Amino acid sequence: MREQRSFPFAPFKQSQREKHFQRREKVFGQFFTPARLAAWMVEVVATLSPNRTAALDPACGDGAFLMPLLQKGFSEVWGIDLDTNLLNECRQRCSDERLTLKHGNALKMLSELQGRFDAVVTNPPFSAKYGRVTDPIILRSFELGRGRDSEAIEVLFLELCVRALRDDGILAIILPEGVFANLPMRRVREWICRNVTPLAIVSLSRNFFVAKSCVLIARKSPPMANAQVLLAHVETDDDLRTVAQDLLHGKGVRKPVFELLDNMAPLHHLNSLPQLCAFPLRPLGDFLTEMRCGSTLYGAQRKFARAGIPFVSAKTVTPFGIDLKRDGRFVEEGSPMDKLQARTRIGDVLFVRVGVGCIGRVAVVLRDDETGVADDYIYILRFKPDMLPEFFALYAQTRFFRQQLERFKRGTGTVTVPQKALRQILAPVLPLPLQQKFAQAYRDLHDRFRQGQTPDNELHNLVAQLERILEGSE
């Protein structure tokens, strides 16, 4: 048996580029679309489309848009993708004769696709750091690629989608937020406004994709400088319905397209809260007596008990209040896991500070049996008398709060919000009697939740009512 030896030099390390190209999703630029988002995009397009003859997804991946398009009655639906494995899966799931699946690079099929479709719905690959298109033949085929050494693949797909539409056709496409916000992308925004009429730009929180993204919904029609564009943000699936209603009924925050060339990103405009809120605003920190972070241990010291003090994790924080049954772990009193600074008490607001799927969850501790030791994923907020905790828990579910929170999030893989940033978020100064009305409604919903009900519609209506009051329309 050979002797194991160590060497004086460090082991070989792969470069970021090499690591990138070893991951299939990176090579293909694949970030699959959540089913509810895909269905929502198709629903909007089908509602807006005057014709339902032919529809296209030129980067169909796992087929998230194909089945909804067929279900909406399009008589011909095309899906194109480079990944043969995914195309085969699509064929196995759907044998509808109206579906045409093609293997290949859609950017090389421009002449075949041009002017053929009533609707295009897609989530194209994102170029990220290494995936830019450099093929001179492809670049010369596109106005946005002509004369350039390389171009972001999503930009070329955007042009492909627009050119694939018939006149008056409808486009819904997911693009990186940088296309709408970054200064070098102004030429792309100008191209958009010359070739389509934008109807809506919808910012997606990182609950949908790790990469910050937006949905562009547009009609292929002569450009109109005074066209009013809906600007919206969705934090979770529940917000999609409201945005669709705003789009179809002329509601929501709208701006003329000529004001958006410098920056089309919705959060850039929606975060102008003083112009949108009918009440005075103060930084959240002004309302607080204390903000602290929960605490826990990891590794060998992370030990739970069969009974003791409940462990309050992010999963126990719900829109209706604290639900300790969702975790069911306990900390032995007096043990190293029993961090006194992490103990919660009645009246505390628990704010989940980290995690793509759960950041921003807020709940109030209302009962003795809801107290415990908070995980380090949680901030513990204690309020002065001029802000009722239950009212804040509802305000934190409004678009006024969530749009600000989106701006202050930090990180990509693991998203968090620092305490300093959270203190800067603006909160309305409402009369206490009005706060008490909403606080009582929150407690009533919490009581029903503890009885086993899930009053989602009531909560949605309550938050919507609060938003109307904040914007001065009720």
Sequence and secondary structure as in RCSB ss.txt:
>XXXX:A:sequence
MREQRSFPFAPFKQSQREKHFQRREKVFGQFFTPARLAAWMVEVVATLSPNRTAALDPACGDGAFLMPLLQKGFS
EVWGIDLDTNLLNECRQRCSDERLTLKHGNALKMLSELQGRFDAVVTNPPFSAKYGRVTDPIILRSFELGRGRDS
EAIEVLFLELCVRALRDDGILAIILPEGVFANLPMRRVREWICRNVTPLAIVSLSRNFFVAKSCVLIARKSPPMA
NAQVLLAHVETDDDLRTVAQDLLHGKGVRKPVFELLDNMAPLHHLNSLPQLCAFPLRPLGDFLTEMRCGSTLYGA
QRKFARAGIPFVSAKTVTPFGIDLKRDGRFVEEGSPMDKLQARTRIGDVLFVRVGVGCIGRVAVVLRDDETGVAD
DYIYILRFKPDMLPEFFALYAQTRFFRQQLERFKRGTGTVTVPQKALRQILAPVLPLPLQQKFAQAYRDLHDRFR
QGQTPDNELHNLVAQLERILEGSE
>XXXX:A:secstr
       SS      HHHHHHTSHHHHTT     HHHHHHHHHHHHHH S  SEEEETT TTTTTHHHHHHTT S
EEEEEES HHHHHHHHHH   TTEEEEES GGG HHHHTT EEEEEE     TTT  B  HHHHHHSTTTTT S 
B HHHHHHHHHHHHEEEEEEEEEEEEHHHHH GGGHHHHHHHHHH EEEEEEEE TTT SS EEEEEEE S   T
T EEEEEEESSTHHHHHHHHHHHTT SEEEEGGG SS   HHHHHT HHHH SS EEEGGGGEEEEEE     GG
G   BSSSEEEE GGGEETTEE GGGT  EE TTSTT  GGGB  TT EEEE B TTTTT EEE  SGGG  EE 
TTEEEEEE TTS HHHHHHHTTSHHHHHHHHHH B SSS B  HHHHHHSEEE   HHHHHHHHHHHHHHHHHHH
TT   HHHHHHHHHHHHHHHTT  
